[in-house]
Amino acid sequence: QVFDTWGGLLSPALYQQFALPTLVRIRERLAGAKLAYFLRSGGDLVDRVLPVGFDVIGVSADVDLGRFSAAGAVTQGNVDN
């Protein structure tokens, strides 16, 4: 699992420029492996995250889970104590 606890603080443009290329490289280098990606506070990044091809997307409790599930993503998390 790849944990990105700061990615959701970036604007979509900065996320696209700085975080996304690294995620794509990780996915490419581990092709065939089942991978999960946890993104804290990144609800507005769903359209950028899903095409990378992670098997599961972990989302924090402050994200509208509906945005990810409506896009067909397998999700985990999103529970607030």
C-alpha positions as CSV (number, residue, x, y, z in Angstrom):
1,Q,0.0,0.0,0.0
2,V,1.2,3.5,-0.9
3,F,0.3,6.1,1.7
4,D,0.0,9.7,0.5
5,T,-0.9,11.7,3.6
6,W,-0.1,15.0,2.0
7,G,-1.3,14.7,-1.6
8,G,-4.8,15.9,-0.8
9,L,-3.5,19.2,0.3
10,L,-2.2,20.0,-3.2
11,S,-4.3,21.7,-5.8
12,P,-5.3,19.4,-8.7
13,A,-2.7,21.1,-10.9
14,L,0.1,20.7,-8.4
15,Y,-0.9,17.1,-7.7
16,Q,-0.8,16.4,-11.4
17,Q,2.6,17.9,-11.7
18,F,4.4,16.6,-8.6
19,A,2.6,13.5,-7.1
20,L,1.0,11.8,-10.0
21,P,4.2,11.0,-12.0
22,T,5.6,9.2,-9.0
23,L,2.4,7.1,-8.6
24,V,2.5,6.2,-12.2
25,R,6.1,5.0,-11.9
26,I,5.3,2.9,-8.9
27,R,2.3,1.3,-10.6
28,E,4.4,0.6,-13.7
29,R,7.3,-0.9,-11.8
30,L,5.0,-3.1,-9.8
31,A,2.9,-4.2,-12.7
32,G,1.0,-7.3,-11.9
33,A,1.1,-6.7,-8.1
34,K,-2.1,-5.9,-6.2
35,L,-1.7,-2.3,-4.9
36,A,-3.7,-0.1,-2.7
37,Y,-3.3,3.7,-2.5
38,F,-4.3,5.8,0.5
39,L,-4.9,9.5,-0.2
40,R,-5.8,11.7,2.7
41,S,-8.2,14.6,1.9
42,G,-8.1,14.1,-1.9
43,G,-11.8,13.9,-2.8
44,D,-11.3,16.5,-5.7
45,L,-8.5,14.3,-7.2
46,V,-10.6,11.2,-8.0
47,D,-10.4,11.8,-11.8
48,R,-6.6,11.9,-11.5
49,V,-6.1,9.0,-9.2
50,L,-8.3,6.3,-10.7
51,P,-6.6,6.1,-14.2
52,V,-3.3,5.2,-12.4
53,G,-4.8,1.7,-11.9
54,F,-4.5,1.0,-8.2
55,D,-6.6,-2.0,-7.2
56,V,-8.0,-0.3,-4.0
57,I,-8.2,3.4,-3.1
58,G,-8.1,4.2,0.6
59,V,-9.8,7.4,1.5
60,S,-9.9,9.4,4.7
61,A,-13.1,10.2,6.6
62,D,-13.2,13.8,5.3
63,V,-13.7,12.6,1.7
64,D,-17.1,12.1,0.1
65,L,-16.9,8.3,-0.5
66,G,-19.6,8.6,-3.1
67,R,-17.3,10.3,-5.5
68,F,-15.0,7.3,-5.6
69,S,-17.7,4.6,-5.5
70,A,-19.7,6.4,-8.3
71,A,-16.5,6.2,-10.4
72,G,-16.4,2.4,-9.8
73,A,-13.4,2.4,-7.4
74,V,-12.9,-0.3,-4.8
75,T,-12.4,1.7,-1.6
76,Q,-11.4,1.2,1.9
77,G,-11.4,3.4,5.0
78,N,-13.6,6.5,5.2
79,V,-14.5,5.7,8.8
80,D,-14.5,8.4,11.5
81,N,-14.3,7.2,15.1
